[in-house]
Amino acid sequence: MPDNSANNKRIAKNSMLLYGRMVIVMAIGLYSSRIVLQSLGVEDYGIYNLVGGLVVFFAVINGAMLSSTQRYINYGMGNTDKGGLPEIFNTARIIHALLAVIIVCAAESVGLWLLTHKLQIPPDKAGAAMFVFQISIATVVIQVVTIPYNAVLVAHERMSVFAVISIIQAALTLAAAFALNLMDSHRLWLYAILMCIVQMVVALFYFFYCRSHFSETRIKTRLSKALFKEMSVFAGWCMVGCTAGILFTQGLNILLGIFFLPYVNAARGIAVIIQNAISQIFNNVQTAVVPQLLQSYARRDYTYFNSLVFKSSKYFSLLLLIVAIPFFIRAPYIIQLWLGEEPEYTVIFTRILLGVALIEAISAPLMRASEATGDIRKYHLVVGGILLTIVPIAYVVLKLGGQPQSVFYVYLVVSCVALAGRLIILKQKINLPVGSYLVQVLMRIGMVLAVAYPLCRIISDYLSFNFLGLVIFCVITTAIIGFAIVVFGMTSNERSYLIAKLHSVFIK
């Protein structure tokens, strides 16, 4: 049995590396978004998000294979016999090449029809939209063939390298944003090309590093038909969940493009940027935790496995609240400070999506726990089936005269129902103690939220809406939320452990 304390230290170290990455990438990304919005304008920015999102919609298969590849490589790492890693990697690489071809065919047929016949693109922007569509296809293809190398890097827990590559990508994206000012026209065309180049550079970094450091990426093996079938079946069931994920994100984006003008898609694009930036708080820890979660299940260390599931769900969410609560309260001022002038509906979209981000933070470890078992058919049928109802329900609401924000309220409610479905399925699959989960995870998150949010709201009412007031507000709310987490979010053992660690750091 491995030393789980060493594993915990590795998770903590990797989490800190990824947090450093997150801060830098988030800062660069938010600033880049401001420059791009100012350079393109609301209409072109909305078109880019709409058309680019349409291509991502057809990359749903790739999302499924990402989960499959990561699962099999990490499972291989968890076994004492790692001789199968080259076979796993090469099989994944072949599958991703085939997927790239499928995505191109789907995008150039169904996607092209949607672009030309269904989306509300202004006639004078039709040529630019078509160009962005074609370049976005090339960008997605590059992302697809890069996935196996990304999965190998994460499986080996080289988070420092992962962080560096992410920072390089963010820096290149910022450079691309500034480059837009070099042209007086056709900026939308230029931005699409530059984003494709950025993705290509990142892919080359992954390729050359993995080839230099991991032998499984260099060893050529024959295609294993049995492994090909096994990974494809696993990916097939993952596809149900990924299809749901794409539908309730890009599907909603497409619906907004059908019912409203591009400025609504621009508002949605900005809100999603904020949601993704804040979600990085738990995504970074998840990246550090997932290898240990999958490998512990492969070792049949179920005690450690269940402990990781519980603690991940709770602390992903609590960490997110530290940023989400003050952002929710001061969203109008923060967005105005960031963008100068935001498109209509940006604030309301952002606030609803922060609620969605909290549900996703709770749910992420449950999804990974299911994938670790390898038996995901029932999980994705139930959970994916629930999530697939988002788009049709949203369509009906819009047909009945609903406002743009109504689709995100649908998103939030159905996400809560999906969380309940996840718990029921995992109770049946891995005998997850749902009662303990409700008390130790959901109830503690609810108590922290119930105590911290009203206090932070009161503090906000007494502080001015300027930059100094924002700084003071963030400092005070961080202290309030931190106190609520320690008192209501932690068990007595966790508090004792935290106090002992703080004592060892500061007393010495």
ABEGO torsion letter per residue (X at the ends): XBBAAAAAAAAAAAAAAAAAAAAAAAAAAAAAAAAAAAAAEAAAAAAAAAAAAAAAAAAAAAAAAAAAAAAAAAAAAABABAAAAAAAAAAAAAAAAAAAAAAAAAAABAAAAAAAAABBBBAAAAAAAAAAAAAAAAAAAAAAAAAAAAAAAAAAGBAAAAAAAAAAAAAAAAAAAAAAAABABGAAAAAAAAAAAAAAAAAAAAAAAAAAABAAAABBBBBBAAAAAAAAAAAAAAAAAAAAAAAAAAAAAAAAAAABBAAAAAAAAAAAAAAAAAAAAAAAAAAAAAAAAAAAAAAGBAAAAAAAAAAAAAAAAAAAAAAAAAAAAAAAAAAAAAAGBBBBGAAAAAAAAAAAAAAAAAAAAAAAAAAAAGBAAAAAAAAAAAAAAAAAAAAAAAAAGBBAAAAAAAAAAAAAAAAAAAAAAAAAAAGBBAAAAAAAAAAAAAAAAAAAAAAAAAAAAABBBBAAAAAAAAAAAAAAAAAAAAAAABBAAAAAAAAAAAAAAAAX
